[in-house]
Every structure is written in structure tokens, then in C-alpha cells.
């Protein structure tokens, strides 16, 4: 932990030069982040909420105020109302409403939270148990832009055990919230029975897995995916317009055709073209069709059905000659969540 401490924070150094507010609880995670920020000479203030459900919470607030005074920081405090139901949900809403009110009043640009590797795995397992895709399961990101600020989680690469070892090695004070062991709360059950035991046994492997998942998530959100393929037909869905050239390049390479630099430039600039007299490419809406280039006399009824389904004209001859069922494309792609809008 000591050896990697600077890399932990310098990843976000350009963002951390802005006005920072640390969500502080006096527990292991936020205490570790507090002292890491102090040691790295990063300016920040702290905010702490007293939910009034534990006797120790008053001591934690006094501790936060004492730390703030010692290090010349502002300490913002709030007392939450007594929630009679859905405590976790209501407490979270109150907490973030409080933080966002401070951001608005004092002009903070970043909100720092001390979520760490155990939290990240816990979140993923909870989403997995309820049914979720890659994007949702990996939703706890290091940097999340919000409307009026940026949410930063600098500790996601470190386990709770590593943070605790750092605090104890440096004799930094912290509190242990005994309510975290209360299995009445779903999060605590997942933590005790699943995420913490897995982290304890497979820390390094789980860290690597999240690195891979982040890369996959980035490609999914800002890149593309192949949503339909049949014979040499490929239909790509773009998640970013800038990904079109790379998506076509990689897809044609897999089909055995290498693009030249000039062809890649053509693809970037045109929505409908033929490359090398071999491949037809048509970009329409958020989709890209790729098929072998063909010419054919097609029946009027076939062409009309293609028109209704918004299938680009350069792709139609290949579908006709290969006998590819248009209903298959309709069922799997065109009448899904997003319908293709013909841009030709």
C-alpha cells in the first residue's frame, strides 16, 4: 500500500487540483482517504452525517471536527431525521442531497467518496444476483461526471484490508461502525458471505478482473458490437460515432480484408461506399451494415420489403442472392429497442 500510494492518487491528480469535498464517516475507508489526501498535499474539506442510530456517531462527528481543526479544513455536519423504513435508501438520499447542497453553496467541483475494492465487488454481486449486464455490474467507476460536479472514487483499486494495514502502520485513528455487521441489511449480507471472503482469498485476481471489465465496458459504451451476423453479412451497432472506422476496420480484418489508410479515410467521411470492389459498407442511424458487394436484378416485392425495413440499397443484392431471410433481420435487429433510420 505504501509503495503504491502516490499512484493511487496521481491517477486523478488533474481533477484533484480542483475544489474537493470528501464524504467522511470516520470509518476505515474514509479515514484512509483523508490521510492519503493530507500526505499528498491535496486540498479538501470534509462533510459528515450523523444518522442518530448509534451512540458512537456523536463521537465520530466530534472526531471529524477535531481533525478538521488540526489540519485547517472546513467540516460540514448534518443530522439526519429518523427514518422509519427503507433506511439505506433514505439515508443515501439524505446524504447525497446534503453533499450536493454543499457543492452548490460553496462551489466544490469534486465529491470524493472512499468506496474501495470490497465495495465494488459487493455492488457487482448484488447486481448479478438481480439480473444485470456488464455496464450495470461495473457501474461503480473511479470518475463519474455529474451535472454540477465530478464524483471521484480514488480507492477502488485497494481492498479494505490494505487500507486498514495502511492506517495501522501509520498510527492513524479510525472508528469501526458495528452496524456494518448487521445482516438485516442486504448489503451487509453480501459483504459478509460473498464479497469479503472472495476479496480475502483472491484479491489480486479480482483487481485484474476489474481492469479487464473496465476495458470491456469502455469498448461497449464508446465503441461498438456485432449485433447480427449471417454468412458474410455483419451488422454493427455503434455506441459512439467516432468508433465507425475502427469498427469497420476490425470487422473486415476478421473477414480477411485489410483496409488501406485512404480507405479508412473514405469510411470516416462517407455513409455508403464500396471498398476494393469487394465490400459494401452502409452507415445508417447507429448501425453499420457490411456485406460482400454484389449487383443483382431484384423483384419489386423484395426491394419494397427492404425499403420498409430500411435496409440500405448497397446491401440488398447480397441478401437477395444469398437468400438471407429478411424476417430474421427484422426479428433480431430492426424492431428491437431502436429502429434503424435510413440516412441514405
ZIJO-V246993 format. One record per residue. N is the residue number from 1. PSI is psi in whole degrees, 0 to 359 (none if undefined). NEAR is the number of other C-alpha atoms within 10 Angstrom. D_LAST is the distance of its C-alpha to the last C-alpha in whole Angstrom. Layout:
n | psi | near | d_last
N | PSI | NEAR | D_LAST
N | PSI | NEAR | D_LAST
//
This chain:
n | psi | near | d_last
1 | 314 | 13 | 56
2 | 318 | 13 | 58
3 | 324 | 7 | 57
4 | 7 | 9 | 53
5 | 313 | 13 | 54
6 | 321 | 15 | 52
7 | 330 | 11 | 49
8 | 320 | 18 | 49
9 | 328 | 19 | 48
10 | 344 | 13 | 47
11 | 326 | 12 | 44
12 | 22 | 15 | 43
13 | 323 | 14 | 46
14 | 328 | 9 | 43
15 | 324 | 15 | 43
16 | 351 | 21 | 46
17 | 350 | 14 | 47
18 | 185 | 14 | 46
19 | 117 | 18 | 48
20 | 142 | 24 | 49
21 | 124 | 27 | 50
22 | 124 | 22 | 51
23 | 110 | 22 | 51
24 | 140 | 25 | 55
25 | 350 | 25 | 57
26 | 1 | 24 | 60
27 | 185 | 16 | 59
28 | 310 | 23 | 58
29 | 306 | 25 | 55
30 | 332 | 23 | 55
31 | 319 | 22 | 58
32 | 315 | 25 | 57
33 | 322 | 24 | 54
34 | 308 | 23 | 56
35 | 331 | 16 | 58
36 | 321 | 19 | 56
37 | 318 | 17 | 54
38 | 311 | 13 | 58
39 | 333 | 11 | 58
40 | 7 | 13 | 55
41 | 39 | 10 | 56
42 | 128 | 16 | 53
43 | 139 | 15 | 54
44 | 165 | 24 | 53
45 | 171 | 20 | 55
46 | 156 | 24 | 55
47 | 134 | 22 | 55
48 | 143 | 23 | 56
49 | 134 | 22 | 57
50 | 114 | 19 | 60
51 | 351 | 18 | 59
52 | 23 | 14 | 63
53 | 354 | 12 | 63
54 | 142 | 12 | 65
55 | 325 | 8 | 68
56 | 340 | 14 | 67
57 | 327 | 19 | 64
58 | 320 | 15 | 66
59 | 323 | 14 | 67
60 | 321 | 22 | 64
61 | 316 | 22 | 63
62 | 321 | 13 | 66
63 | 316 | 17 | 65
64 | 317 | 23 | 62
65 | 322 | 19 | 64
66 | 315 | 14 | 66
67 | 316 | 18 | 64
68 | 318 | 17 | 62
69 | 318 | 12 | 65
70 | 322 | 9 | 66
71 | 13 | 10 | 63
72 | 50 | 12 | 63
73 | 161 | 15 | 60
74 | 140 | 16 | 59
75 | 111 | 20 | 59
76 | 133 | 20 | 57
77 | 155 | 18 | 58
78 | 144 | 15 | 58
79 | 119 | 13 | 59
80 | 152 | 16 | 57
81 | 168 | 12 | 58
82 | 116 | 12 | 60
83 | 128 | 14 | 57
84 | 347 | 7 | 58
85 | 162 | 8 | 55
86 | 55 | 9 | 52
87 | 309 | 13 | 54
88 | 315 | 13 | 51
89 | 313 | 11 | 48
90 | 323 | 15 | 50
91 | 318 | 17 | 52
92 | 316 | 11 | 48
93 | 316 | 12 | 47
94 | 316 | 18 | 50
95 | 310 | 21 | 50
96 | 330 | 13 | 47
97 | 319 | 12 | 47
98 | 311 | 19 | 50
99 | 316 | 24 | 49
100 | 331 | 17 | 46
101 | 322 | 13 | 48
102 | 319 | 16 | 50
103 | 317 | 19 | 47
104 | 317 | 12 | 46
105 | 318 | 9 | 50
106 | 359 | 11 | 51
107 | 29 | 15 | 47
108 | 142 | 21 | 47
109 | 336 | 20 | 44
110 | 140 | 25 | 44
111 | 122 | 27 | 45
112 | 128 | 25 | 47
113 | 158 | 21 | 48
114 | 29 | 23 | 50
115 | 137 | 23 | 48
116 | 189 | 23 | 49
117 | 318 | 24 | 48
118 | 317 | 25 | 50
119 | 319 | 19 | 48
120 | 315 | 20 | 45
121 | 321 | 25 | 46
122 | 314 | 24 | 47
123 | 314 | 20 | 44
124 | 317 | 19 | 42
125 | 323 | 19 | 44
126 | 319 | 18 | 44
127 | 319 | 17 | 41
128 | 318 | 14 | 41
129 | 336 | 8 | 44
130 | 351 | 7 | 42
131 | 108 | 10 | 38
132 | 159 | 14 | 36
133 | 182 | 10 | 33
134 | 315 | 15 | 33
135 | 315 | 15 | 32
136 | 319 | 14 | 34
137 | 331 | 20 | 37
138 | 26 | 19 | 37
139 | 345 | 16 | 36
140 | 97 | 18 | 39
141 | 159 | 14 | 38
142 | 325 | 18 | 40
143 | 120 | 15 | 38
144 | 109 | 14 | 36
145 | 132 | 10 | 35
146 | 179 | 11 | 36
147 | 316 | 5 | 36
148 | 7 | 13 | 39
149 | 177 | 18 | 40
150 | 130 | 17 | 39
151 | 121 | 19 | 41
152 | 136 | 24 | 43
153 | 83 | 21 | 44
154 | 348 | 23 | 46
155 | 10 | 22 | 48
156 | 338 | 23 | 46
157 | 6 | 20 | 47
158 | 139 | 20 | 50
159 | 162 | 24 | 52
160 | 323 | 21 | 55
161 | 321 | 17 | 58
162 | 321 | 15 | 57
163 | 319 | 21 | 56
164 | 317 | 18 | 60
165 | 321 | 16 | 61
166 | 314 | 19 | 60
167 | 315 | 20 | 62
168 | 324 | 12 | 65
169 | 331 | 10 | 65
170 | 8 | 10 | 65
171 | 37 | 9 | 67
172 | 139 | 14 | 65
173 | 152 | 15 | 65
174 | 162 | 19 | 63
175 | 156 | 16 | 63
176 | 119 | 12 | 63
177 | 107 | 15 | 61
178 | 339 | 9 | 63
179 | 345 | 12 | 61
180 | 347 | 14 | 58
181 | 1 | 13 | 60
182 | 109 | 12 | 60
183 | 6 | 14 | 58
184 | 331 | 10 | 58
185 | 133 | 14 | 55
186 | 318 | 11 | 52
187 | 319 | 19 | 51
188 | 324 | 17 | 54
189 | 314 | 16 | 54
190 | 321 | 18 | 51
191 | 312 | 23 | 53
192 | 317 | 16 | 56
193 | 340 | 11 | 55
194 | 294 | 16 | 52
195 | 313 | 23 | 51
196 | 315 | 21 | 54
197 | 321 | 14 | 55
198 | 316 | 17 | 52
199 | 317 | 21 | 52
200 | 324 | 13 | 56
201 | 329 | 10 | 56
202 | 41 | 11 | 52
203 | 305 | 19 | 52
204 | 320 | 13 | 50
205 | 321 | 12 | 48
206 | 322 | 17 | 46
207 | 314 | 18 | 46
208 | 320 | 12 | 44
209 | 320 | 12 | 42
210 | 326 | 17 | 41
211 | 315 | 13 | 40
212 | 317 | 12 | 38
213 | 324 | 16 | 36
214 | 317 | 17 | 35
215 | 318 | 11 | 33
216 | 318 | 16 | 32
217 | 318 | 18 | 31
218 | 317 | 14 | 29
219 | 322 | 15 | 27
220 | 317 | 17 | 26
221 | 323 | 13 | 26
222 | 3 | 14 | 24
223 | 245 | 19 | 23
224 | 171 | 24 | 21
225 | 154 | 16 | 22
226 | 116 | 14 | 21
227 | 345 | 13 | 21
228 | 138 | 15 | 21
229 | 141 | 14 | 22
230 | 123 | 14 | 23
231 | 237 | 9 | 24
232 | 16 | 14 | 22
233 | 135 | 18 | 19
234 | 137 | 20 | 18
235 | 118 | 22 | 16
236 | 142 | 21 | 17
237 | 127 | 24 | 17
238 | 136 | 23 | 17
239 | 357 | 18 | 20
240 | 130 | 14 | 19
241 | 328 | 15 | 16
242 | 346 | 13 | 19
243 | 355 | 17 | 20
244 | 308 | 23 | 16
245 | 316 | 17 | 18
246 | 321 | 15 | 21
247 | 314 | 19 | 20
248 | 316 | 22 | 18
249 | 311 | 19 | 21
250 | 324 | 14 | 24
251 | 315 | 19 | 22
252 | 325 | 18 | 22
253 | 319 | 12 | 25
254 | 334 | 10 | 26
255 | 2 | 12 | 25
256 | 15 | 9 | 27
257 | 127 | 15 | 25
258 | 126 | 15 | 25
259 | 147 | 17 | 23
260 | 170 | 12 | 24
261 | 320 | 8 | 24
262 | 325 | 9 | 22
263 | 321 | 17 | 20
264 | 323 | 17 | 20
265 | 319 | 12 | 19
266 | 315 | 16 | 16
267 | 321 | 22 | 14
268 | 329 | 16 | 15
269 | 344 | 11 | 14
270 | 148 | 11 | 10
271 | 351 | 16 | 7
272 | 116 | 20 | 7
273 | 169 | 17 | 11
274 | 130 | 19 | 14
275 | 135 | 17 | 17
276 | 20 | 12 | 21
277 | 20 | 10 | 20
278 | 324 | 12 | 20
279 | 131 | 18 | 17
280 | 134 | 22 | 14
281 | 128 | 25 | 12
282 | 122 | 25 | 9
283 | 119 | 23 | 8
284 | 120 | 19 | 7
285 | 233 | 17 | 10
286 | 13 | 17 | 13
287 | 152 | 26 | 13
288 | 123 | 23 | 12
289 | 137 | 22 | 13
290 | 128 | 23 | 15
291 | 162 | 25 | 17
292 | 143 | 19 | 19
293 | 127 | 19 | 17
294 | 160 | 18 | 18
295 | 145 | 12 | 18
296 | 150 | 10 | 19
297 | 114 | 9 | 20
298 | 143 | 12 | 19
299 | 150 | 9 | 21
300 | 322 | 9 | 19
301 | 322 | 9 | 20
302 | 314 | 14 | 18
303 | 323 | 17 | 15
304 | 320 | 11 | 16
305 | 320 | 13 | 16
306 | 320 | 17 | 13
307 | 315 | 14 | 11
308 | 322 | 9 | 14
309 | 2 | 19 | 13
310 | 36 | 17 | 10
311 | 125 | 23 | 10
312 | 147 | 20 | 7
313 | 325 | 15 | 9
314 | 343 | 22 | 10
315 | 337 | 23 | 12
316 | 317 | 22 | 13
317 | 322 | 19 | 16
318 | 318 | 19 | 18
319 | 319 | 22 | 18
320 | 311 | 19 | 20
321 | 326 | 13 | 22
322 | 355 | 12 | 23
323 | 31 | 9 | 24
324 | 127 | 15 | 22
325 | 117 | 11 | 22
326 | 330 | 16 | 19
327 | 329 | 12 | 22
328 | 315 | 12 | 22
329 | 317 | 17 | 19
330 | 313 | 14 | 19
331 | 319 | 10 | 22
332 | 337 | 11 | 22
333 | 298 | 18 | 19
334 | 329 | 18 | 16
335 | 29 | 12 | 19
336 | 213 | 10 | 21
337 | 331 | 6 | 21
338 | 127 | 11 | 18
339 | 142 | 15 | 15
340 | 137 | 17 | 12
341 | 120 | 14 | 9
342 | 125 | 16 | 6
343 | 3 | 12 | 4
344 | none | 12 | 0
//
